[in-house]
Amino acid sequence: MGARIVSIAVKVVISLALVGAAAPPARAQTPAEASPRERATNAGPRKQLATIIFAGLGGAVLGLSTLSFYGRPQDKLSNIAIGFAFGVIGGTAYVTYNAATNPQDFYGQRSWMEFERERAQARFEAARAAKTLGFGFTF
């Protein structure tokens, strides 16, 4: 019974570490300052597939770690496949949740407010450039 509790505790710690590793990195600039191309490379199908695969591999490692608690580990090799399956399912759920809650990150689109803010800034700059004061003398 004690070995089973230790096994569960190890799985929980490793899965929390995997979730922390999958978190987006901290950046010095805000997402609004990032270019659309940079936003598209930070998130998208390639990154989502990588997240799912790494979650599956993490689950397989967790399944592999349980084999040391059995007298005949060769009888429980299915734990590796079960761990991989749970990892893929968890990674898919995580990626799907992120795509559903932040579609602008997935599609690389700007929000309407960002577009309007940039348009207003461009109009302001154009008006400011047109209102230059000129001093001169005419004869």
Beta strands, then each sheet from edge to edge (+ up, - down):
end
